[in-house]
Amino acid sequence: MLKKLENLESQIIAIIQNQPGVKARLIASKLGVDKTQVNSLLYGKLKSKVVQNKKYGWTLKSYDPEVNKYMNYFLENNLSF
C-alpha cells in the first residue's frame, strides 16, 4: 500500500507539472481515483510542493507565477530572502 501511495504522489506531481492550474477533480479522473484521495495528498504530504490558485487549480510551487514574480524581483534587485 505504501508503494502504491508513493506512486500516486508521483503521478499527481507529474500531472501538475505537465498541466499547471489543473483541478483536483481532473487529476482524480485521470488517475481513476476518488477526488478525496487526491485532495488528501495535495493538502497533506504534497503541501510543501504544490500551491492552489484562486480558481482552485494546482501548480508546483516552483511554477507558480506569483511566487516566480516575487523571486524574480528579489533576484533582479539583488535582495535576499
C-alpha positions as CSV (number, residue, x, y, z in Angstrom):
1,M,0.0,0.0,0.0
2,L,2.8,2.4,0.8
3,K,4.4,1.8,-2.6
4,K,1.1,2.5,-4.3
5,L,0.6,5.7,-2.3
6,E,4.1,6.9,-3.2
7,N,3.3,6.1,-6.9
8,L,0.1,8.1,-6.6
9,E,2.0,11.1,-5.2
10,S,4.5,10.9,-8.1
11,Q,1.7,10.7,-10.6
12,I,-0.1,13.7,-9.1
13,I,3.1,15.7,-9.3
14,A,3.7,14.7,-12.9
15,I,0.2,15.7,-13.9
16,I,0.5,19.1,-12.2
17,Q,3.9,19.6,-13.8
18,N,2.5,18.9,-17.3
19,Q,-0.7,20.8,-16.8
20,P,-0.2,23.7,-14.3
21,G,-3.5,25.0,-13.0
22,V,-5.2,21.6,-13.1
23,K,-8.0,21.0,-10.6
24,A,-8.1,18.1,-8.2
25,R,-11.2,16.7,-9.9
26,L,-9.4,16.3,-13.2
27,I,-6.3,14.8,-11.5
28,A,-8.5,12.2,-9.8
29,S,-10.3,11.5,-13.1
30,K,-7.0,10.9,-15.0
31,L,-5.7,8.6,-12.3
32,G,-9.0,6.7,-11.7
33,V,-9.1,7.5,-8.0
34,D,-11.5,9.5,-5.8
35,K,-11.1,13.2,-5.5
36,T,-10.9,13.0,-1.7
37,Q,-7.8,10.8,-2.1
38,V,-6.1,13.4,-4.3
39,N,-7.1,16.3,-2.0
40,S,-5.8,14.4,1.0
41,L,-2.4,14.2,-0.6
42,L,-2.5,17.8,-2.0
43,Y,-3.3,19.3,1.4
44,G,-1.1,16.8,3.2
45,K,2.1,15.2,2.1
46,L,2.4,17.3,-1.1
47,K,1.6,20.6,0.6
48,S,5.2,21.7,0.6
49,K,5.5,21.1,-3.2
50,V,2.2,22.5,-4.5
51,V,0.1,25.6,-4.3
52,Q,-3.6,26.2,-5.1
53,N,-4.6,29.3,-7.0
54,K,-7.8,31.4,-6.6
55,K,-9.6,29.3,-9.2
56,Y,-8.8,26.1,-7.2
57,G,-6.2,24.9,-9.8
58,W,-2.9,23.4,-8.6
59,T,0.7,24.2,-9.7
60,L,4.1,23.2,-8.4
61,K,5.5,25.9,-6.1
62,S,8.4,26.3,-8.5
63,Y,6.0,27.0,-11.3
64,D,3.6,29.3,-9.5
65,P,3.6,32.7,-11.4
66,E,3.0,34.7,-8.2
67,V,5.9,33.0,-6.5
68,N,8.1,33.4,-9.6
69,K,7.2,37.1,-9.9
70,Y,8.5,37.8,-6.4
71,M,11.5,35.5,-6.7
72,N,12.5,37.4,-9.9
73,Y,12.0,40.8,-8.2
74,F,14.4,39.7,-5.4
75,L,16.9,38.3,-7.8
76,E,16.8,41.3,-10.2
77,N,17.3,43.8,-7.4
78,N,20.0,41.8,-5.6
79,L,17.8,41.4,-2.5
80,S,18.0,38.5,-0.1
81,F,15.0,36.4,1.2
